[in-house]
Amino acid sequence: MAAAVKLSDLPIGASAIVRELPKSGLLRLREMGLLAGTRVTLVRCAPFGDPIEIKVRGYHLTLRKSEAALVIVDPQEP
């Protein structure tokens, strides 16, 4: 298994499993289903890299790159 990385560092099209989120803050992400153990896929990035779009639990979610940098994920093999 690959080493853990920040969600913001995943390449486009890559999938990962959420390992951890910050203990405080980002409550809205938890409310939208971004929890530890959830599979996410990086769909695309805006032209200047911010924001990014991920697919989580069957829907697309747009995050600021600064928020995505707080989410630690385990990249998955294709």
N, CA, C and O atoms as a DFTB+ gen file, in Angstrom:
312 C
 N C O
     1  1       0.846      -1.182       0.000
     2  2       0.000       0.000       0.000
     3  2       0.887       1.239       0.000
     4  3       1.913       1.267       0.680
     5  1       0.502       2.257      -0.751
     6  2       1.272       3.490      -0.848
     7  2       1.176       4.294       0.449
     8  3       0.247       4.126       1.240
     9  1       2.144       5.154       0.639
    10  2       2.164       6.003       1.825
    11  2       1.018       7.007       1.775
    12  3       0.550       7.375       0.698
    13  1       0.575       7.442       2.939
    14  2      -0.514       8.413       3.027
    15  2      -0.069       9.755       2.453
    16  3       1.081      10.166       2.610
    17  1      -1.003      10.426       1.786
    18  2      -0.746      11.740       1.194
    19  2      -1.928      12.654       1.486
    20  3      -2.966      12.207       1.974
    21  1      -1.763      13.923       1.185
    22  2      -2.863      14.877       1.301
    23  2      -3.796      14.696       0.102
    24  3      -3.343      14.386      -1.000
    25  1      -5.059      14.884       0.315
    26  2      -6.030      14.793      -0.781
    27  2      -5.670      15.767      -1.900
    28  3      -5.867      15.457      -3.075
    29  1      -5.157      16.914      -1.557
    30  2      -4.796      17.916      -2.562
    31  2      -3.628      17.479      -3.442
    32  3      -3.422      18.055      -4.510
    33  1      -2.851      16.462      -3.014
    34  2      -1.688      15.999      -3.773
    35  2      -1.987      14.816      -4.694
    36  3      -1.096      14.361      -5.411
    37  1      -3.217      14.313      -4.690
    38  2      -3.568      13.201      -5.582
    39  2      -3.553      13.663      -7.039
    40  3      -3.939      14.795      -7.331
    41  1      -3.114      12.801      -7.951
    42  2      -3.218      13.153      -9.366
    43  2      -4.662      12.984      -9.860
    44  3      -5.443      12.231      -9.279
    45  1      -4.992      13.680     -10.917
    46  2      -6.344      13.603     -11.484
    47  2      -6.642      12.169     -11.898
    48  3      -5.818      11.519     -12.541
    49  1      -7.821      11.679     -11.530
    50  2      -8.256      10.328     -11.856
    51  2      -7.901       9.291     -10.808
    52  3      -8.369       8.155     -10.880
    53  1      -7.078       9.664      -9.835
    54  2      -6.657       8.723      -8.794
    55  2      -7.736       8.558      -7.735
    56  3      -8.472       9.496      -7.427
    57  1      -7.819       7.350      -7.182
    58  2      -8.745       7.055      -6.087
    59  2      -7.959       6.855      -4.813
    60  3      -6.783       6.490      -4.841
    61  1      -8.620       7.097      -3.692
    62  2      -7.983       6.943      -2.395
    63  2      -9.045       6.689      -1.340
    64  3     -10.231       6.933      -1.559
    65  1      -8.602       6.201      -0.200
    66  2      -9.474       6.007       0.961
    67  2      -9.090       7.047       1.996
    68  3      -7.912       7.214       2.314
    69  1     -10.092       7.749       2.525
    70  2      -9.825       8.773       3.539
    71  2      -9.299       8.097       4.794
    72  3      -9.924       7.179       5.327
    73  1      -8.155       8.552       5.258
    74  2      -7.559       8.018       6.484
    75  2      -7.964       8.863       7.688
    76  3      -8.402       8.329       8.706
    77  1      -7.815      10.188       7.568
    78  2      -8.167      11.049       8.689
    79  2      -8.495      12.456       8.233
    80  3      -8.022      12.934       7.202
    81  1      -9.326      13.103       9.043
    82  2      -9.665      14.502       8.859
    83  2      -9.255      15.223      10.139
    84  3      -9.087      14.580      11.176
    85  1      -9.093      16.535      10.088
    86  2      -8.749      17.262      11.314
    87  2      -9.838      17.078      12.367
    88  3     -11.021      16.957      12.047
    89  1      -9.416      17.059      13.614
    90  2     -10.372      16.858      14.718
    91  2     -11.366      18.007      14.817
    92  3     -12.531      17.789      15.147
    93  1     -10.917      19.226      14.535
    94  2     -11.823      20.374      14.592
    95  2     -11.924      20.998      13.204
    96  3     -11.003      20.882      12.396
    97  1     -13.020      21.642      12.938
    98  2     -13.235      22.259      11.630
    99  2     -13.699      21.237      10.601
   100  3     -13.795      20.043      10.888
   101  1     -13.978      21.718       9.424
   102  2     -14.429      20.898       8.303
   103  2     -15.667      20.056       8.625
   104  3     -15.860      18.989       8.042
   105  1     -16.484      20.521       9.528
   106  2     -17.715      19.814       9.883
   107  2     -18.604      19.640       8.664
   108  3     -19.253      18.604       8.515
   109  1     -18.644      20.637       7.790
   110  2     -19.515      20.541       6.604
   111  2     -19.083      19.387       5.708
   112  3     -19.925      18.775       5.052
   113  1     -17.784      19.078       5.666
   114  2     -17.324      17.945       4.862
   115  2     -17.803      16.633       5.457
   116  3     -18.207      15.730       4.725
   117  1     -17.763      16.521       6.759
   118  2     -18.274      15.308       7.426
   119  2     -19.772      15.162       7.178
   120  3     -20.263      14.060       6.936
   121  1     -20.488      16.270       7.238
   122  2     -21.931      16.229       7.013
   123  2     -22.276      15.810       5.584
   124  3     -23.364      15.291       5.337
   125  1     -21.362      16.031       4.651
   126  2     -21.587      15.648       3.255
   127  2     -21.043      14.261       2.947
   128  3     -21.035      13.851       1.787
   129  1     -20.589      13.529       3.960
   130  2     -20.196      12.144       3.769
   131  2     -18.715      11.875       3.636
   132  3     -18.327      10.732       3.398
   133  1     -17.880      12.874       3.780
   134  2     -16.436      12.670       3.692
   135  2     -15.936      12.249       5.079
   136  3     -15.596      13.085       5.916
   137  1     -15.903      10.930       5.299
   138  2     -15.536      10.355       6.587
   139  2     -14.374       9.383       6.412
   140  3     -14.098       8.934       5.299
   141  1     -13.698       9.060       7.506
   142  2     -12.619       8.076       7.454
   143  2     -13.171       6.762       6.902
   144  3     -14.245       6.316       7.304
   145  1     -12.432       6.151       5.982
   146  2     -12.853       4.902       5.368
   147  2     -13.630       5.069       4.077
   148  3     -13.959       4.077       3.426
   149  1     -13.930       6.297       3.692
   150  2     -14.697       6.570       2.478
   151  2     -13.767       6.649       1.272
   152  3     -12.700       7.259       1.345
   153  1     -14.174       6.031       0.161
   154  2     -13.393       6.103      -1.087
   155  2     -13.720       7.414      -1.796
   156  3     -14.885       7.791      -1.916
   157  1     -12.685       8.101      -2.261
   158  2     -12.839       9.327      -3.037
   159  2     -12.015       9.214      -4.313
   160  3     -11.018       8.494      -4.353
   161  1     -12.433       9.926      -5.350
   162  2     -11.695       9.992      -6.611
   163  2     -11.552      11.456      -6.985
   164  3     -12.527      12.208      -6.962
   165  1     -10.328      11.863      -7.333
   166  2     -10.108      13.228      -7.788
   167  2     -10.530      13.306      -9.251
   168  3      -9.920      12.673     -10.113
   169  1     -11.573      14.080      -9.528
   170  2     -12.156      14.155     -10.864
   171  2     -11.417      15.182     -11.718
   172  3     -10.993      14.876     -12.832
   173  1     -11.263      16.395     -11.197
   174  2     -10.578      17.433     -11.959
   175  2     -10.201      18.608     -11.067
   176  3     -10.671      18.738      -9.937
   177  1      -9.338      19.457     -11.614
   178  2      -8.898      20.677     -10.934
   179  2      -9.240      21.866     -11.823
   180  3      -9.282      21.743     -13.047
   181  1      -9.479      22.999     -11.211
   182  2      -9.695      24.228     -11.971
   183  2      -8.387      24.601     -12.679
   184  3      -7.325      24.110     -12.296
   185  1      -8.445      25.449     -13.693
   186  2      -7.242      25.788     -14.463
   187  2      -6.043      26.245     -13.624
   188  3      -4.905      25.927     -13.968
   189  1      -6.266      26.963     -12.560
   190  2      -5.156      27.408     -11.714
   191  2      -4.974      26.515     -10.495
   192  3      -4.241      26.869      -9.572
   193  1      -5.639      25.350     -10.481
   194  2      -5.446      24.364      -9.426
   195  2      -6.370      24.491      -8.234
   196  3      -6.326      23.646      -7.340
   197  1      -7.194      25.503      -8.187
   198  2      -8.074      25.699      -7.038
   199  2      -9.405      26.227      -7.540
   200  3      -9.405      27.258      -8.213
   201  1     -10.520      25.608      -7.268
   202  2     -10.766      24.453      -6.404
   203  2     -10.545      23.127      -7.141
   204  3     -10.206      23.090      -8.324
   205  1     -10.753      22.035      -6.380
   206  2     -10.675      20.701      -6.959
   207  2     -12.036      20.031      -6.816
   208  3     -12.815      20.369      -5.925
   209  1     -12.313      19.077      -7.702
   210  2     -13.583      18.352      -7.657
   211  2     -13.296      16.888      -7.365
   212  3     -12.474      16.258      -8.030
   213  1     -13.989      16.351      -6.356
   214  2     -13.841      14.935      -6.018
   215  2     -15.186      14.244      -6.152
   216  3     -16.239      14.878      -6.079
   217  1     -15.135      12.932      -6.350
   218  2     -16.349      12.118      -6.349
   219  2     -16.332      11.341      -5.043
   220  3     -15.374      10.628      -4.745
   221  1     -17.386      11.482      -4.277
   222  2     -17.504      10.806      -2.988
   223  2     -18.937      10.328      -2.812
   224  3     -19.880      11.106      -2.952
   225  1     -19.098       9.042      -2.505
   226  2     -20.424       8.452      -2.265
   227  2     -21.410       8.698      -3.401
   228  3     -22.603       8.888      -3.161
   229  1     -20.911       8.696      -4.647
   230  2     -21.793       8.810      -5.799
   231  2     -22.121      10.223      -6.250
   232  3     -22.880      10.387      -7.205
   233  1     -21.586      11.239      -5.611
   234  2     -21.832      12.597      -6.084
   235  2     -20.522      13.372      -6.133
   236  3     -19.516      12.947      -5.566
   237  1     -20.544      14.510      -6.813
   238  2     -19.358      15.327      -6.988
   239  2     -19.365      16.476      -5.983
   240  3     -20.389      17.123      -5.765
   241  1     -18.217      16.712      -5.384
   242  2     -18.059      17.718      -4.348
   243  2     -16.860      18.576      -4.708
   244  3     -15.804      18.051      -5.060
   245  1     -17.010      19.874      -4.625
   246  2     -15.922      20.792      -4.917
   247  2     -15.351      21.318      -3.607
   248  3     -16.089      21.750      -2.721
   249  1     -14.017      21.275      -3.498
   250  2     -13.313      21.715      -2.286
   251  2     -12.250      22.731      -2.630
   252  3     -11.666      22.700      -3.714
   253  1     -12.005      23.631      -1.699
   254  2     -10.838      24.490      -1.834
   255  2      -9.605      23.618      -1.642
   256  3      -9.628      22.646      -0.888
   257  1      -8.543      23.974      -2.325
   258  2      -7.308      23.203      -2.202
   259  2      -6.787      23.249      -0.764
   260  3      -6.200      22.275      -0.292
   261  1      -6.992      24.358      -0.069
   262  2      -6.546      24.476       1.325
   263  2      -7.314      23.520       2.236
   264  3      -6.754      23.016       3.209
   265  1      -8.588      23.262       1.935
   266  2      -9.368      22.289       2.704
   267  2      -8.896      20.872       2.390
   268  3      -8.733      20.049       3.291
   269  1      -8.678      20.598       1.109
   270  2      -8.246      19.264       0.684
   271  2      -6.874      18.919       1.272
   272  3      -6.574      17.745       1.489
   273  1      -6.052      19.918       1.526
   274  2      -4.725      19.678       2.094
   275  2      -4.800      19.183       3.536
   276  3      -3.823      18.640       4.052
   277  1      -5.935      19.361       4.186
   278  2      -6.101      18.920       5.577
   279  2      -6.586      17.471       5.674
   280  3      -6.567      16.878       6.753
   281  1      -7.015      16.910       4.554
   282  2      -7.558      15.548       4.518
   283  2      -6.437      14.571       4.106
   284  3      -5.858      14.711       3.029
   285  1      -6.141      13.597       4.957
   286  2      -5.102      12.611       4.686
   287  2      -5.755      11.362       4.105
   288  3      -6.733      10.851       4.651
   289  1      -5.204      10.873       2.987
   290  2      -5.786       9.727       2.288
   291  2      -4.715       8.669       1.992
   292  3      -3.521       8.968       1.972
   293  1      -5.161       7.435       1.764
   294  2      -4.312       6.330       1.333
   295  2      -4.624       6.075      -0.134
   296  3      -5.709       5.586      -0.446
   297  1      -3.698       6.393      -1.054
   298  2      -3.947       6.138      -2.477
   299  2      -4.209       4.655      -2.731
   300  3      -3.626       3.796      -2.069
   301  1      -5.089       4.356      -3.691
   302  2      -5.461       2.989      -4.034
   303  2      -4.948       2.665      -5.420
   304  3      -4.872       3.539      -6.284
   305  1      -4.600       1.419      -5.630
   306  2      -4.160       0.966      -6.936
   307  2      -5.352       0.950      -7.884
   308  3      -6.470       0.665      -7.455
   309  1      -5.138       1.252      -9.179
   310  2      -6.258       1.257     -10.137
   311  2      -6.835      -0.110     -10.364
   312  3      -7.779      -0.261     -11.141
